[in-house]
Amino acid sequence: MIITDIKSLTLALDLAARERIAANSITTEMDAEISAARAKHESKIKKHQDNEAAYLASAKVYSEANRRTLLSKDGKSAMLGAHKIGWQDNGGAVSFAKGKGKGEKGALAAILKVKQLARLFTRQTPSIDKEAIAKKWAVWGEKLRRLGVRYGSTESFFIELDITQPAEARVKPADPAQA
């Protein structure tokens, strides 16, 4: 569509809004159909998921009780038909005691009190405070610019379509007498 004046611009926006309304309507219909299909099949899926979970729980109980039989001396896994079972080490994980004055914040406060532990087990990562730079650019901008810092804003075009009217009311058919 070629837009030549405000009237044709308004018409283009009305047509775009009509298309968005139509797309939204189809999306709503599609979502309803998907929800209906999901509701129809959820109980069947749940039954299979529950059965799978029960089989796997039983397999785990047996495997835990018979680990030495299932694995070679230093093995961590075994093939059973096309299936593999095994045990994995998570590599270790750090956790913190729970309770008032404990947890990660409590541990950090305690570690910071011991200089050697603080050096070994805390991070001090410097980072740029961009909000502070933006606020104080008028004062520090020239010096910061010499250090390679830039500050600027850009303007971008936007369109906000009014899609509150029904699609039929959006664009009236062309009047054949005016054509």
VOZA-614495 format. One line per field, with one value per atom (N, C-alpha, C, O): residue number from 0; residue in one letter; atom name; x, y, z. Coordinates in steps of 0.001 Angstrom, whole numbers. Example, Ala and Ser with C-alpha at 12.3 -4.5 7.8 and 13.67 -1.06 7.14 Angstrom:
# residues 2
num (0,0,0,0,1,1,1,1)
residuo (A,A,A,A,S,S,S,S)
atomo (N,CA,C,O,N,CA,C,O)
c1 (13190,12300,13200,14236,12850,13670,12900,13409)
c2 (-5690,-4500,-3300,-3319,-2250,-1060,30,1138)
c3 (7800,7800,7800,8465,7080,7140,7870,8039)
END
This chain:
# residues 179
num (0,0,0,0,1,1,1,1,2,2,2,2,3,3,3,3,4,4,4,4,5,5,5,5,6,6,6,6,7,7,7,7,8,8,8,8,9,9,9,9,10,10,10,10,11,11,11,11,12,12,12,12,13,13,13,13,14,14,14,14,15,15,15,15,16,16,16,16,17,17,17,17,18,18,18,18,19,19,19,19,20,20,20,20,21,21,21,21,22,22,22,22,23,23,23,23,24,24,24,24,25,25,25,25,26,26,26,26,27,27,27,27,28,28,28,28,29,29,29,29,30,30,30,30,31,31,31,31,32,32,32,32,33,33,33,33,34,34,34,34,35,35,35,35,36,36,36,36,37,37,37,37,38,38,38,38,39,39,39,39,40,40,40,40,41,41,41,41,42,42,42,42,43,43,43,43,44,44,44,44,45,45,45,45,46,46,46,46,47,47,47,47,48,48,48,48,49,49,49,49,50,50,50,50,51,51,51,51,52,52,52,52,53,53,53,53,54,54,54,54,55,55,55,55,56,56,56,56,57,57,57,57,58,58,58,58,59,59,59,59,60,60,60,60,61,61,61,61,62,62,62,62,63,63,63,63,64,64,64,64,65,65,65,65,66,66,66,66,67,67,67,67,68,68,68,68,69,69,69,69,70,70,70,70,71,71,71,71,72,72,72,72,73,73,73,73,74,74,74,74,75,75,75,75,76,76,76,76,77,77,77,77,78,78,78,78,79,79,79,79,80,80,80,80,81,81,81,81,82,82,82,82,83,83,83,83,84,84,84,84,85,85,85,85,86,86,86,86,87,87,87,87,88,88,88,88,89,89,89,89,90,90,90,90,91,91,91,91,92,92,92,92,93,93,93,93,94,94,94,94,95,95,95,95,96,96,96,96,97,97,97,97,98,98,98,98,99,99,99,99,100,100,100,100,101,101,101,101,102,102,102,102,103,103,103,103,104,104,104,104,105,105,105,105,106,106,106,106,107,107,107,107,108,108,108,108,109,109,109,109,110,110,110,110,111,111,111,111,112,112,112,112,113,113,113,113,114,114,114,114,115,115,115,115,116,116,116,116,117,117,117,117,118,118,118,118,119,119,119,119,120,120,120,120,121,121,121,121,122,122,122,122,123,123,123,123,124,124,124,124,125,125,125,125,126,126,126,126,127,127,127,127,128,128,128,128,129,129,129,129,130,130,130,130,131,131,131,131,132,132,132,132,133,133,133,133,134,134,134,134,135,135,135,135,136,136,136,136,137,137,137,137,138,138,138,138,139,139,139,139,140,140,140,140,141,141,141,141,142,142,142,142,143,143,143,143,144,144,144,144,145,145,145,145,146,146,146,146,147,147,147,147,148,148,148,148,149,149,149,149,150,150,150,150,151,151,151,151,152,152,152,152,153,153,153,153,154,154,154,154,155,155,155,155,156,156,156,156,157,157,157,157,158,158,158,158,159,159,159,159,160,160,160,160,161,161,161,161,162,162,162,162,163,163,163,163,164,164,164,164,165,165,165,165,166,166,166,166,167,167,167,167,168,168,168,168,169,169,169,169,170,170,170,170,171,171,171,171,172,172,172,172,173,173,173,173,174,174,174,174,175,175,175,175,176,176,176,176,177,177,177,177,178,178,178,178)
residuo (M,M,M,M,I,I,I,I,I,I,I,I,T,T,T,T,D,D,D,D,I,I,I,I,K,K,K,K,S,S,S,S,L,L,L,L,T,T,T,T,L,L,L,L,A,A,A,A,L,L,L,L,D,D,D,D,L,L,L,L,A,A,A,A,A,A,A,A,R,R,R,R,E,E,E,E,R,R,R,R,I,I,I,I,A,A,A,A,A,A,A,A,N,N,N,N,S,S,S,S,I,I,I,I,T,T,T,T,T,T,T,T,E,E,E,E,M,M,M,M,D,D,D,D,A,A,A,A,E,E,E,E,I,I,I,I,S,S,S,S,A,A,A,A,A,A,A,A,R,R,R,R,A,A,A,A,K,K,K,K,H,H,H,H,E,E,E,E,S,S,S,S,K,K,K,K,I,I,I,I,K,K,K,K,K,K,K,K,H,H,H,H,Q,Q,Q,Q,D,D,D,D,N,N,N,N,E,E,E,E,A,A,A,A,A,A,A,A,Y,Y,Y,Y,L,L,L,L,A,A,A,A,S,S,S,S,A,A,A,A,K,K,K,K,V,V,V,V,Y,Y,Y,Y,S,S,S,S,E,E,E,E,A,A,A,A,N,N,N,N,R,R,R,R,R,R,R,R,T,T,T,T,L,L,L,L,L,L,L,L,S,S,S,S,K,K,K,K,D,D,D,D,G,G,G,G,K,K,K,K,S,S,S,S,A,A,A,A,M,M,M,M,L,L,L,L,G,G,G,G,A,A,A,A,H,H,H,H,K,K,K,K,I,I,I,I,G,G,G,G,W,W,W,W,Q,Q,Q,Q,D,D,D,D,N,N,N,N,G,G,G,G,G,G,G,G,A,A,A,A,V,V,V,V,S,S,S,S,F,F,F,F,A,A,A,A,K,K,K,K,G,G,G,G,K,K,K,K,G,G,G,G,K,K,K,K,G,G,G,G,E,E,E,E,K,K,K,K,G,G,G,G,A,A,A,A,L,L,L,L,A,A,A,A,A,A,A,A,I,I,I,I,L,L,L,L,K,K,K,K,V,V,V,V,K,K,K,K,Q,Q,Q,Q,L,L,L,L,A,A,A,A,R,R,R,R,L,L,L,L,F,F,F,F,T,T,T,T,R,R,R,R,Q,Q,Q,Q,T,T,T,T,P,P,P,P,S,S,S,S,I,I,I,I,D,D,D,D,K,K,K,K,E,E,E,E,A,A,A,A,I,I,I,I,A,A,A,A,K,K,K,K,K,K,K,K,W,W,W,W,A,A,A,A,V,V,V,V,W,W,W,W,G,G,G,G,E,E,E,E,K,K,K,K,L,L,L,L,R,R,R,R,R,R,R,R,L,L,L,L,G,G,G,G,V,V,V,V,R,R,R,R,Y,Y,Y,Y,G,G,G,G,S,S,S,S,T,T,T,T,E,E,E,E,S,S,S,S,F,F,F,F,F,F,F,F,I,I,I,I,E,E,E,E,L,L,L,L,D,D,D,D,I,I,I,I,T,T,T,T,Q,Q,Q,Q,P,P,P,P,A,A,A,A,E,E,E,E,A,A,A,A,R,R,R,R,V,V,V,V,K,K,K,K,P,P,P,P,A,A,A,A,D,D,D,D,P,P,P,P,A,A,A,A,Q,Q,Q,Q,A,A,A,A)
atomo (N,CA,C,O,N,CA,C,O,N,CA,C,O,N,CA,C,O,N,CA,C,O,N,CA,C,O,N,CA,C,O,N,CA,C,O,N,CA,C,O,N,CA,C,O,N,CA,C,O,N,CA,C,O,N,CA,C,O,N,CA,C,O,N,CA,C,O,N,CA,C,O,N,CA,C,O,N,CA,C,O,N,CA,C,O,N,CA,C,O,N,CA,C,O,N,CA,C,O,N,CA,C,O,N,CA,C,O,N,CA,C,O,N,CA,C,O,N,CA,C,O,N,CA,C,O,N,CA,C,O,N,CA,C,O,N,CA,C,O,N,CA,C,O,N,CA,C,O,N,CA,C,O,N,CA,C,O,N,CA,C,O,N,CA,C,O,N,CA,C,O,N,CA,C,O,N,CA,C,O,N,CA,C,O,N,CA,C,O,N,CA,C,O,N,CA,C,O,N,CA,C,O,N,CA,C,O,N,CA,C,O,N,CA,C,O,N,CA,C,O,N,CA,C,O,N,CA,C,O,N,CA,C,O,N,CA,C,O,N,CA,C,O,N,CA,C,O,N,CA,C,O,N,CA,C,O,N,CA,C,O,N,CA,C,O,N,CA,C,O,N,CA,C,O,N,CA,C,O,N,CA,C,O,N,CA,C,O,N,CA,C,O,N,CA,C,O,N,CA,C,O,N,CA,C,O,N,CA,C,O,N,CA,C,O,N,CA,C,O,N,CA,C,O,N,CA,C,O,N,CA,C,O,N,CA,C,O,N,CA,C,O,N,CA,C,O,N,CA,C,O,N,CA,C,O,N,CA,C,O,N,CA,C,O,N,CA,C,O,N,CA,C,O,N,CA,C,O,N,CA,C,O,N,CA,C,O,N,CA,C,O,N,CA,C,O,N,CA,C,O,N,CA,C,O,N,CA,C,O,N,CA,C,O,N,CA,C,O,N,CA,C,O,N,CA,C,O,N,CA,C,O,N,CA,C,O,N,CA,C,O,N,CA,C,O,N,CA,C,O,N,CA,C,O,N,CA,C,O,N,CA,C,O,N,CA,C,O,N,CA,C,O,N,CA,C,O,N,CA,C,O,N,CA,C,O,N,CA,C,O,N,CA,C,O,N,CA,C,O,N,CA,C,O,N,CA,C,O,N,CA,C,O,N,CA,C,O,N,CA,C,O,N,CA,C,O,N,CA,C,O,N,CA,C,O,N,CA,C,O,N,CA,C,O,N,CA,C,O,N,CA,C,O,N,CA,C,O,N,CA,C,O,N,CA,C,O,N,CA,C,O,N,CA,C,O,N,CA,C,O,N,CA,C,O,N,CA,C,O,N,CA,C,O,N,CA,C,O,N,CA,C,O,N,CA,C,O,N,CA,C,O,N,CA,C,O,N,CA,C,O,N,CA,C,O,N,CA,C,O,N,CA,C,O,N,CA,C,O,N,CA,C,O,N,CA,C,O,N,CA,C,O,N,CA,C,O,N,CA,C,O,N,CA,C,O,N,CA,C,O,N,CA,C,O,N,CA,C,O,N,CA,C,O,N,CA,C,O,N,CA,C,O,N,CA,C,O,N,CA,C,O,N,CA,C,O,N,CA,C,O,N,CA,C,O,N,CA,C,O,N,CA,C,O,N,CA,C,O,N,CA,C,O,N,CA,C,O,N,CA,C,O,N,CA,C,O,N,CA,C,O,N,CA,C,O,N,CA,C,O,N,CA,C,O,N,CA,C,O,N,CA,C,O,N,CA,C,O,N,CA,C,O,N,CA,C,O,N,CA,C,O,N,CA,C,O,N,CA,C,O,N,CA,C,O)
c1 (849,0,891,1814,620,1356,576,-611,1251,627,1062,2252,68,370,-83,345,-959,-1455,-1941,-1881,-2418,-2862,-4054,-4168,-4937,-6094,-5644,-6159,-4694,-4234,-3380,-3344,-2697,-1958,-2927,-2713,-4008,-5025,-5664,-5910,-5936,-6517,-5554,-5982,-4270,-3280,-3243,-3154,-3309,-3323,-4604,-4563,-5746,-7006,-6941,-7401,-6377,-6242,-5306,-5575,-4217,-3286,-3974,-3798,-4766,-5495,-6487,-6624,-7185,-8138,-7423,-7940,-6248,-5475,-5020,-5039,-4610,-4197,-5375,-5233,-6542,-7741,-8059,-8370,-7984,-8256,-7245,-7623,-5963,-4924,-5139,-4990,-5488,-5753,-6942,-6924,-7966,-9149,-8799,-9229,-8025,-7604,-6725,-6848,-5842,-4972,-5805,-5523,-6826,-7703,-8420,-8527,-8906,-9581,-8615,-8967,-7393,-6381,-6044,-5933,-5881,-5565,-6667,-6389,-7923,-9042,-9003,-9254,-8690,-8594,-7445,-7578,-6326,-5181,-5550,-5219,-6232,-6650,-7601,-7509,-8510,-9456,-8716,-9012,-7754,-6978,-6154,-6056,-5562,-4766,-5656,-5276,-6829,-7750,-8179,-8310,-8398,-8824,-7761,-8098,-6489,-5414,-4645,-3874,-4842,-4050,-4156,-3146,-5352,-5505,-4792,-4234,-4809,-4101,-2594,-1890,-2122,-684,-271,756,-1077,-766,-673,215,-1577,-1557,-209,404,237,1514,2697,3650,2629,3711,3773,4859,2618,2582,3134,3900,2749,3268,4782,5493,5277,6727,7424,8431,6897,7509,7546,8534,6479,6439,7490,8188,7609,8618,10027,10866,10274,11607,11912,13050,10917,11125,11474,12371,10770,11073,12468,13212,12823,14149,15241,16295,14992,15977,16142,17266,15026,15092,15907,16787,15609,16345,17831,18711,18088,19474,20273,21431,19690,20375,20722,21816,19788,20006,21004,21623,21172,22028,23146,23584,23602,24612,25861,26366,26369,27607,27422,28350,26254,25983,25876,26322,25305,25051,26300,26435,27203,28362,29634,29750,30592,31913,32584,32031,33742,34419,34464,34058,34947,35071,34047,34151,33077,32124,31118,30773,30668,29647,28333,27300,28364,27152,27211,28267,26040,25947,24877,23897,25065,24070,23196,23696,21903,20930,20038,19104,20330,19660,20100,21297,19169,19495,19493,19678,19284,19145,20405,21122,20659,21840,21384,20539,21955,21709,23050,24087,23040,24304,24144,23037,25278,25332,26294,27380,25902,26744,27073,26226,28302,28726,28454,28826,27820,27501,28697,28569,29848,31047,31167,32123,30228,30254,29451,29403,28838,28038,28163,28109,28325,28414,26998,26214,26677,25374,25588,26687,24546,24669,23600,22480,23970,23026,21869,22046,20688,19503,19207,19616,18504,18113,18491,19158,18049,18301,19811,20498,20296,21720,22601,23827,21980,22758,22495,22227,22564,22381,23606,24619,23501,24646,25059,26252,24095,24431,25143,26097,24678,25326,26741,27655,26919,28249,29172,30335,28653,29462,29913,31080,29006,29362,30449,31383,30328,31323,32661,33709,32640,33884,34589,35817,33829,34439,35160,36035,34811,35462,36850,37663,37126,38434,39156,38807,40186,40854,41321,41114,41943,42461,41321,41436,40230,39085,38444,38022,38372,37783,38569,37980,39917,40761,40550,40522,40403,40293,38905,38781,37871,36546,35501,34311,35916,34953,35442,36629,34508,34841,34585,33610,35451,35263,35348,36440,34224,34193,33744,32571,34663,34258,33350,33537,32375,31518,31117,31101,30800,30432,28990,28109,28749,27401,26894,27110,26228,25779,24736,24698,23891,22889,23564,23128,24620,25340,25999,26009,26546,27161,26108,26346,24953,23890,23461,23251,23328,22885,23917,23554,25192,26244,27002,28093,26432,27126,27402,28451,26486,26675,27941,28609,28283,29460,30714,31760,30628,31808,31935,32880,31023,30996,32287,32750,32876,34099,35223,35901,35433,36495,36196,37088,34947,34570,34720,35124,34396,34537,35994,36272,36927,38362,38787,39787,38021,38326,37607,37705,36884,36218,34769,34165,34199,32793,31941,32280,30835,29913,28552,28183,27815,26459,25599,25989,24469,23568,22235,22100,21259,19943,19532,20026,18638,18152,16638,15997,16090,14657,14247,14892,13182,12733,11242,10470,10875,9496,8663,9154,7417,6518,5111,4758,4324,2905,2139,2467,1130,227,-1130,-1825,-1503,-2776,-3909,-3777,-5017,-6220,-6988,-7577,-6972,-7670,-8893,-9326,-9447,-10603,-11909,-12900,-11935,-13155,-13210,-12167,-14415,-14513,-13929,-13938,-13433,-12785,-13707,-13256,-15013,-15952,-16089,-16254,-16022,-16184,-14911,-14939,-13812,-12516,-12437,-12088,-12757,-12655,-13970,-14375,-14610,-15876,-15568,-14589,-16402,-16174,-16208,-16914,-15438,-15366,-16733,-17457,-17069,-18331,-18166,-17358,-18923,-18761,-19046,-18516,-19878,-20189,-18996,-18883,-18073,-16897,-15716,-14698,-15826,-14709,-14492,-13588)
c2 (-1178,0,1236,1346,2134,3394,4437,4654,5071,6086,7446,7745,8263,9571,10747,11880,10477,11576,11015,9808,11896,11475,10522,9591,10749,9867,8443,7478,8311,6962,6355,5134,7186,6690,6124,5036,6878,6414,5126,4214,5039,3824,2646,1546,2866,1788,1316,116,2252,1869,1120,150,1557,850,-565,-1509,-714,-2046,-2929,-4115,-2354,-3116,-3561,-4699,-2665,-3025,-4141,-5064,-4073,-5119,-6461,-7486,-6458,-7695,-8237,-9446,-7334,-7789,-8389,-9421,-7751,-8281,-9672,-10581,-9844,-11155,-12189,-13309,-11826,-12753,-13115,-14277,-12133,-12393,-13334,-14217,-13143,-13992,-15442,-16375,-15615,-16965,-17586,-18776,-16795,-17294,-17750,-18793,-16976,-17355,-18665,-19536,-18797,-20040,-21223,-22301,-21009,-22060,-22463,-23650,-21476,-21769,-22599,-23505,-22286,-23054,-24495,-25426,-24678,-26032,-26809,-27998,-26135,-26789,-27176,-28273,-26287,-26589,-27770,-28618,-27835,-28951,-30259,-31287,-30216,-31427,-31846,-33033,-30872,-31175,-31826,-32832,-31253,-31795,-33210,-34069,-33449,-34770,-35832,-36971,-35475,-36460,-36467,-37392,-35449,-35337,-36564,-37032,-37083,-38223,-39462,-40242,-39647,-40788,-40623,-41565,-39423,-39138,-39348,-39969,-38828,-38948,-40411,-40780,-41253,-42684,-43296,-44045,-42970,-43509,-42950,-43671,-41677,-41076,-41707,-41978,-41938,-42583,-44005,-44418,-44762,-46127,-46110,-46913,-45178,-45062,-44788,-45424,-43841,-43484,-44692,-44901,-45487,-46680,-47702,-48266,-47948,-48888,-48413,-49201,-47111,-46580,-46617,-46876,-46362,-46431,-47856,-48068,-48826,-50231,-50598,-51289,-50132,-50422,-49818,-50425,-48629,-47988,-48763,-48978,-49188,-49951,-51229,-51554,-51946,-53185,-52890,-53580,-51861,-51528,-51106,-51500,-50318,-49901,-51120,-51207,-52050,-53243,-54209,-55002,-54159,-55114,-54431,-54938,-53299,-52510,-53322,-53272,-54064,-54844,-55901,-56174,-56490,-57503,-56868,-57453,-55711,-55053,-54412,-54351,-53938,-53199,-54009,-54854,-53739,-54328,-53642,-52696,-54097,-53633,-52099,-51555,-51406,-49953,-49234,-48029,-49975,-49396,-48466,-48619,-47517,-46572,-46797,-46260,-47605,-47845,-49227,-49856,-49686,-50983,-50919,-50187,-51685,-51805,-53010,-54096,-52811,-53885,-53873,-53077,-54752,-54695,-53399,-53131,-52616,-51323,-50185,-49023,-50523,-49493,-49400,-50384,-48232,-48000,-47532,-46646,-48138,-47672,-47308,-47782,-46476,-46133,-45090,-44663,-44690,-43690,-42603,-42890,-41376,-40236,-39430,-39230,-38973,-38075,-36659,-36309,-35853,-34490,-33552,-32371,-34055,-33224,-32386,-31625,-32515,-31746,-30473,-29868,-30077,-28858,-28193,-28858,-26904,-26137,-25747,-25281,-25940,-25514,-24838,-24863,-24247,-23468,-23892,-24244,-23849,-24184,-23203,-22031,-23689,-22836,-22336,-22939,-21245,-20703,-19239,-18688,-18623,-17206,-16958,-17629,-15995,-15648,-16646,-16571,-17584,-18589,-18400,-17283,-19445,-19335,-18704,-18487,-18410,-17859,-16493,-16210,-15651,-14318,-14420,-13687,-15328,-15521,-16043,-15600,-16999,-17539,-16458,-16369,-15641,-14554,-13591,-13202,-13212,-12294,-12907,-12217,-14195,-14866,-14984,-14774,-15317,-15447,-14108,-14049,-13028,-11702,-11256,-10393,-11824,-11474,-12092,-11637,-13123,-13799,-13458,-13964,-12575,-12026,-13098,-12958,-14157,-15207,-15905,-16181,-16184,-16817,-15863,-16282,-14599,-13600,-13532,-13472,-13541,-13509,-14754,-14673,-15904,-17167,-17415,-17983,-16996,-17485,-16430,-16742,-15197,-14190,-13572,-13618,-12998,-12346,-10849,-10414,-10107,-8665,-8355,-8150,-8320,-8110,-6686,-6359,-5831,-4465,-4488,-5293,-3601,-3469,-2003,-1241,-1636,-258,-2,-818,1107,1522,2469,3679,1912,2701,3740,4827,3417,4387,5618,6743,5414,6552,7387,8616,6733,7475,8332,9509,7753,8511,9708,10791,9538,10623,11742,12915,11389,12398,12738,13303,12397,12645,14133,14499,14979,16418,16906,17805,16337,16766,16029,16652,14719,13882,13425,12708,13814,13314,13494,12564,14677,14934,14012,13432,13865,12981,11519,10787,11114,9740,9485,8396,10487,10351,10081,9270,10763,10537,9120,8607,8494,7126,6084,4882,6565,5642,5353,4461,6095,5884,6801,7964,6262,7059,7052,6101,8122,8210,8883,9905,8337,8940,8245,7148,8888,8277,8297,9104,7416,7357,7424,7125,7813,7899,6812,6631,6093,5049,5227,5667,4878,4996,3879,2765,4168,3127,3386,4499,2318,2413,1664,520,2296,1637,1561,2569,371,184,113,-519,762,660,-556,-535,-1615,-2837,-3096,-4238,-2018,-2171,-2254,-2763,-1768,-1832,-3176,-3757,-3678,-4917,-4722,-3614,-5782,-5714,-5124,-4373,-5466,-4983,-3459,-2816,-2884,-1447,-691,520,-1401,-765,-97,1079,-835,-290,-591,-1744,460,284,-15,490,-829,-1107,191,1136,220,1424,1717,807,2982,3416,3389,4144,2527,2432,3758,4002,4610,5897,6827,7709,6627,7516,6951,7628,5740,5101,5654,5214)
c3 (0,0,0,807,-878,-935,-147,-387,783,1637,1129,1030,809,222,1078,857,2066,2890,4228,4462,5096,6424,6329,7126,5363,5205,4859,5423,3942,3578,4696,4845,5478,6640,7669,8202,7947,8898,8401,9190,7105,6534,6714,7066,6477,6645,8089,8348,9034,10451,10798,11555,10255,10477,9916,10558,8730,8122,8948,9139,9431,10273,11552,11988,12162,13384,13097,13901,11961,11591,11455,11898,10848,10695,12046,12274,12944,14278,15025,15681,14932,15586,15040,15810,13732,13125,13605,13950,13630,14095,15558,15935,16388,17812,17980,18837,17165,17233,16883,17562,15831,15423,16502,16793,17094,18160,19357,19948,19714,20823,20519,21381,19302,18886,18941,19419,18449,18466,19905,20210,20783,22185,22834,23619,22500,23047,22547,23312,21272,20716,21361,21649,21585,22239,23666,24115,24380,25755,25785,26673,24828,24772,24495,25106,23573,23272,24482,24791,25165,26358,27426,28026,27656,28662,28302,29175,27008,26544,26821,27145,26698,26771,28090,28344,28934,30162,31066,31590,31252,32163,31621,32393,30302,29698,29883,30247,29629,29788,31236,31509,32173,33606,34015,34784,33511,33831,33409,34169,32202,31716,32507,32803,32843,33634,35027,35539,35635,36951,36874,37745,35832,35660,35484,36088,34641,34429,35749,36061,36534,37817,38748,39451,38756,39622,39184,40026,37873,37373,37733,38169,37546,37841,39335,39725,40169,41620,42031,42846,41473,41774,41286,41982,40084,39538,40415,40604,40949,41818,43115,43569,43723,44975,44755,45551,43676,43390,43135,43651,42335,41979,43196,43333,44081,45305,46159,46715,46256,47079,46440,47149,45131,44412,43633,42600,44116,43403,43102,41980,44067,43865,42783,42021,42707,41693,40310,39323,40237,38956,38345,37123,39192,38692,38838,39725,37953,38112,39298,39858,39677,40895,41015,42042,39991,40059,39173,38940,38694,37751,38409,39580,37640,38097,37362,37761,36266,35498,34866,34792,34409,33758,32684,32819,31620,30559,30869,31163,30800,30986,29755,29661,28822,27525,26855,26749,26416,25785,26799,26438,28062,29098,29944,30126,30446,31274,32651,32772,33681,35040,35632,35168,36645,37266,38341,38669,38880,39939,39501,38997,39691,39327,40565,41435,40635,41706,41219,40098,42033,41608,41655,41333,42048,42086,43340,43490,44226,45468,45338,44267,46391,46390,47755,48790,47745,48981,49384,48557,50655,51163,52511,53065,53021,54243,55245,54873,56525,57590,57545,57213,57881,57864,59266,60259,59327,60622,60721,59846,61809,62016,62155,62926,61401,61461,60732,60813,60018,59285,57807,57365,57055,55618,54992,55657,53698,52974,53515,53629,53846,54370,55714,55972,56567,57862,57708,58403,56784,56531,55982,56376,55075,54513,55606,55649,56476,57561,58446,58853,58741,59586,58873,59485,57581,56805,56689,56755,56516,56383,57649,57584,58790,60057,60178,60983,59385,59422,58117,57051,58222,57047,56061,54856,56556,55673,54920,53726,55624,54965,53963,52885,54315,53424,52114,51035,52212,51010,50155,48927,50808,50083,49497,48411,50203,49851,49506,49461,49263,48820,47523,47197,46795,45520,45645,46257,45074,44957,43474,42944,42810,41372,41071,41255,40610,40256,39029,38117,39023,37854,37703,38670,36482,36163,36596,36326,37253,37633,36542,36611,35547,34400,34794,34218,35770,36218,36812,36567,37588,38180,37086,37167,36068,34956,34265,33992,33983,33307,34143,33597,35442,36321,36411,36497,36391,36609,35331,35392,34166,32899,32694,32163,33103,32899,33589,33077,34732,35486,35025,34842,34834,34574,33126,32796,32265,30899,30130,29470,30205,29427,29858,29009,31142,31647,31269,30840,31433,31080,29585,29179,28761,27308,26939,26056,27617,27356,27742,27241,28634,29055,28187,28434,27171,26256,26583,25986,27524,27887,27021,26803,26533,25726,26389,27077,26174,26692,25645,25079,25391,24421,24455,24996,23876,23772,22316,21529,21970,20596,20611,21619,19506,19343,18359,17326,18674,17755,17467,18318,16270,15815,16431,16608,16754,17256,16736,16345,16747,16393,17470,17785,18034,18970,18295,18162,17874,17192,18209,19258,17892,18711,18211,17130,19014,18594,19463,19622,20024,20905,20129,20653,18896,18089,17370,17071,17087,16312,14916,14381,14343,13037,11970,11105,12028,11009,11064,10027,12254,12409,12061,11842,12013,11802,10433,10337,9379,8020,7315,7173,6886,6180,4703,4153,4077,2651,1850,2203,776,-58,-658,-1061,-711,-1292,-2812,-3353,-3515,-4963,-5682,-6767,-5082,-5720,-5708,-6559,-4712,-4633,-5402,-5546,-5892,-6595,-7947,-8657)
END
